């Protein structure tokens, strides 16, 4: 009950802040600069990443190739990643505070979505099998393996996915498509690559919020922080379930 109250308060506070920013003309959604990278180079990187997702061991290399490939393309075309991703836009204090606050807002949006999906799954007898990463974490008995999976989930995945989707794909599409379409399409692809139908709506909403946070602040680090909070709490709940049932 306390969590629900906290989420509601955060939602109301966020609404008040966004309204004030809009009244002052600061809520313009123009802080993310479109990426001017040739289609051939962008498609090559996306093809390699798509190929990694379908081969058996490719997923282990996906984060490294995402980060390395994007940074390589930036250097190749003279793009300063620190400027593009707004590395100096937010102080550490504001970054942590906004990440935690936005995470609570995200949870306020996701709770009803999750409830609807649970009701639909029960009504139509949909497959409730968890994601592969969740199964690995729940079934692993080695502390070292659990620690490695937590590192992947809480640190490496948020960093690589935010660099790829919000830091690269979104501004790339923004140059070629209307902003709204780029926003929705990026969130849809982000949700789809997790290959789990039951969590697609929740991840889609998360992707929309992350892009909005990026546009409002111009800070990719904020997106990483929100994503880390989301994965950290999700992993923590799984660990409680795992060890509480031992």
C-alpha positions as CSV (number, residue, x, y, z in Angstrom):
1,X,0.0,0.0,0.0
2,X,2.8,2.3,0.8
3,X,4.4,1.8,-2.6
4,X,1.1,2.6,-4.3
5,X,0.8,5.9,-2.4
6,X,4.4,6.8,-3.2
7,X,3.8,6.1,-6.8
8,X,0.6,8.2,-6.9
9,X,2.4,11.1,-5.2
10,X,5.2,10.9,-7.7
11,X,2.8,10.9,-10.6
12,X,1.0,14.0,-9.3
13,X,4.3,15.7,-8.6
14,X,5.6,14.9,-12.1
15,X,2.4,16.2,-13.6
16,X,2.7,19.5,-11.8
17,X,6.4,19.9,-12.8
18,X,5.6,19.1,-16.5
19,X,2.8,21.6,-16.5
20,X,5.0,24.3,-15.0
21,X,7.7,23.6,-17.6
22,X,5.2,23.8,-20.4
23,X,3.9,27.1,-19.1
24,X,7.4,28.5,-19.0
25,X,8.1,27.3,-22.5
26,X,10.8,24.9,-21.4
27,X,9.0,21.7,-22.4
28,X,9.9,21.8,-26.1
29,X,11.2,18.2,-26.8
30,X,14.0,19.4,-29.0
31,X,17.1,18.6,-27.0
32,X,18.0,15.4,-28.8
33,X,20.0,16.3,-32.0
34,X,19.3,14.1,-35.1
35,X,22.2,11.9,-36.1
36,X,23.7,12.6,-39.5
37,X,25.2,9.2,-40.3
38,X,25.0,7.6,-43.8
39,X,22.3,5.0,-44.2
40,X,24.8,2.4,-45.3
41,X,26.9,2.6,-42.1
42,X,23.9,2.6,-39.9
43,X,22.3,-0.3,-41.7
44,X,25.6,-2.3,-41.5
45,X,25.7,-1.9,-37.7
46,X,22.0,-2.8,-37.3
47,X,22.4,-5.8,-39.6
48,X,25.3,-7.1,-37.5
49,X,23.3,-6.7,-34.3
50,X,20.3,-8.4,-35.8
51,X,22.5,-11.3,-36.8
52,X,23.9,-11.6,-33.3
53,X,20.4,-11.9,-31.9
54,X,19.6,-15.0,-34.0
55,X,22.8,-17.1,-33.6
56,X,23.1,-19.2,-30.5
57,X,26.0,-17.4,-28.7
58,X,25.4,-14.0,-30.3
59,X,23.5,-12.6,-27.3
60,X,26.7,-12.7,-25.2
61,X,28.4,-10.3,-27.7
62,X,25.4,-8.0,-28.3
63,X,26.1,-5.5,-25.5
64,X,29.8,-5.1,-26.4
65,X,29.1,-4.7,-30.2
66,X,26.3,-2.2,-29.4
67,X,28.5,0.0,-27.4
68,X,31.6,-0.4,-29.5
69,X,29.8,-0.1,-32.8
70,X,28.0,3.1,-32.0
71,X,31.1,4.7,-30.6
72,X,33.1,3.7,-33.7
73,X,30.5,5.2,-36.0
74,X,30.5,8.4,-34.0
75,X,34.3,8.7,-34.3
76,X,34.2,7.7,-38.0
77,X,31.8,10.6,-38.7
78,X,33.3,13.2,-36.3
79,X,30.4,13.1,-33.8
80,X,31.3,14.0,-30.2
81,X,29.4,11.5,-28.0
82,X,29.6,13.7,-25.0
83,X,27.8,16.5,-26.8
84,X,25.3,14.2,-28.6
85,X,24.4,12.4,-25.3
86,X,24.5,15.5,-23.1
87,X,27.1,14.2,-20.7
88,X,27.4,17.5,-18.8
89,X,23.7,18.6,-18.8
90,X,22.9,17.2,-15.3
91,X,24.9,17.1,-12.1
92,X,25.2,13.8,-10.4
93,X,22.8,14.9,-7.7
94,X,20.1,15.8,-10.2
95,X,20.8,12.7,-12.2
96,X,20.2,10.3,-9.3
97,X,17.2,12.2,-8.1
98,X,15.5,12.4,-11.5
99,X,16.3,8.8,-12.2
100,X,14.6,7.6,-9.0
101,X,11.7,10.0,-9.4
102,X,11.1,9.0,-13.0
103,X,11.3,5.3,-12.1
104,X,8.4,5.8,-9.6
105,X,6.4,7.5,-12.3
106,X,7.2,4.6,-14.7
107,X,5.9,2.2,-12.1
108,X,2.7,4.2,-11.8
109,X,2.2,3.8,-15.5
110,X,3.2,0.1,-15.6
111,X,1.1,-1.2,-12.7
112,X,-2.3,-0.9,-14.6
113,X,-0.7,-2.2,-17.8
114,X,0.7,-5.3,-16.0
115,X,-2.7,-5.8,-14.3
116,X,-4.5,-5.8,-17.7
117,X,-1.9,-8.2,-19.2
118,X,-2.4,-10.6,-16.2
119,X,-6.2,-10.5,-16.7
120,X,-5.9,-11.1,-20.4
121,X,-3.5,-14.0,-19.9
122,X,-5.8,-15.6,-17.4
123,X,-8.8,-15.1,-19.6
124,X,-7.3,-16.4,-22.8
125,X,-4.8,-18.9,-21.3
126,X,-1.8,-17.2,-22.7
127,X,1.7,-18.6,-22.2
128,X,3.0,-17.2,-18.8
129,X,6.6,-18.5,-19.2
130,X,9.1,-15.9,-18.0
131,X,11.9,-14.4,-20.1
132,X,15.0,-16.5,-20.7
133,X,17.1,-14.2,-18.5
134,X,14.6,-14.5,-15.7
135,X,14.7,-18.3,-16.0
136,X,18.5,-18.3,-15.8
137,X,18.5,-16.2,-12.7
138,X,15.9,-18.2,-10.9
139,X,17.4,-21.6,-11.8
140,X,21.1,-20.7,-11.2
141,X,22.6,-22.2,-8.1
142,X,26.1,-20.8,-8.4
143,X,26.7,-17.4,-6.6
144,X,29.2,-16.5,-9.3
145,X,26.7,-17.1,-12.0
146,X,24.0,-15.1,-10.1
147,X,26.4,-12.3,-9.7
148,X,27.3,-12.3,-13.4
149,X,23.7,-12.3,-14.4
150,X,23.0,-9.4,-12.1
151,X,25.9,-7.4,-13.6
152,X,24.5,-8.1,-17.0
153,X,21.0,-7.1,-16.0
154,X,21.7,-4.1,-13.8
155,X,24.8,-2.6,-15.4
156,X,25.7,-3.8,-18.9
157,X,22.2,-4.2,-20.4
158,X,21.0,-0.7,-19.4
159,X,24.2,1.0,-20.7
160,X,24.3,-0.9,-24.0
161,X,20.5,-0.7,-24.7
162,X,20.3,3.0,-24.0
163,X,23.4,3.7,-26.1
164,X,21.9,1.7,-29.0
165,X,18.2,2.7,-28.8
166,X,18.0,6.2,-27.3
167,X,21.6,7.3,-28.1
168,X,21.7,6.0,-31.6
169,X,18.5,4.6,-33.2
170,X,16.1,7.3,-31.9
171,X,18.2,10.3,-33.2
172,X,18.9,8.4,-36.4
173,X,15.2,7.8,-37.1
174,X,14.4,11.4,-35.9
175,X,16.4,12.7,-38.9
176,X,14.4,10.6,-41.4
177,X,10.9,10.4,-39.8
178,X,8.5,12.7,-37.9
179,X,9.5,12.8,-34.3
180,X,6.3,11.0,-33.1
181,X,6.9,8.1,-35.4
182,X,10.6,7.9,-34.5
183,X,9.6,7.9,-30.8
184,X,7.0,5.1,-31.1
185,X,9.0,3.0,-33.5
186,X,12.1,3.1,-31.3
187,X,10.0,2.0,-28.2
188,X,8.4,-0.8,-30.2
189,X,11.8,-2.2,-31.4
190,X,13.2,-1.9,-27.9
191,X,10.3,-3.9,-26.5
192,X,10.3,-6.4,-29.4
193,X,14.0,-7.4,-29.1
194,X,13.3,-8.9,-25.6
195,X,11.3,-11.6,-27.4
196,X,8.6,-11.9,-24.7
197,X,5.0,-11.1,-25.7
198,X,3.7,-10.8,-22.1
199,X,6.1,-8.0,-21.2
200,X,6.0,-6.2,-24.6
201,X,3.4,-3.6,-23.5
202,X,5.3,-2.7,-20.3
203,X,8.6,-2.4,-22.1
204,X,7.0,-0.4,-24.8
205,X,5.7,2.1,-22.2
206,X,9.1,2.1,-20.6
207,X,10.7,2.9,-24.0
208,X,8.3,5.8,-24.5
209,X,9.2,7.3,-21.1
210,X,12.9,6.9,-21.7
211,X,12.7,8.7,-25.0
212,X,10.6,11.5,-23.4
213,X,13.2,11.8,-20.6
214,X,15.9,12.1,-23.1
215,X,14.1,14.8,-25.1
216,X,13.2,16.9,-22.1
217,X,16.7,16.8,-20.5
218,X,19.0,15.9,-23.4
219,X,20.8,13.6,-21.0
220,X,21.3,10.0,-22.1
221,X,22.8,9.3,-18.6
222,X,19.3,9.9,-17.2
223,X,17.9,7.2,-19.4
224,X,20.6,4.8,-18.3
225,X,19.8,5.6,-14.6
226,X,16.1,5.0,-15.1
227,X,16.8,1.8,-16.9
228,X,19.2,0.7,-14.1
229,X,16.5,1.4,-11.5
230,X,14.0,-0.6,-13.4
231,X,16.2,-3.6,-13.8
232,X,17.6,-3.4,-10.3
233,X,14.2,-3.6,-8.7
234,X,13.0,-6.3,-11.1
235,X,16.1,-8.4,-10.3
236,X,15.7,-7.7,-6.6
237,X,12.2,-9.1,-6.6
238,X,13.3,-12.2,-8.5
239,X,16.1,-12.8,-5.9
240,X,13.6,-12.5,-3.1
241,X,11.3,-15.0,-4.9
242,X,14.4,-17.3,-5.6
243,X,15.8,-17.4,-2.0
244,X,12.5,-17.2,-0.2
245,X,11.3,-20.4,-1.7
246,X,14.5,-22.3,-1.0
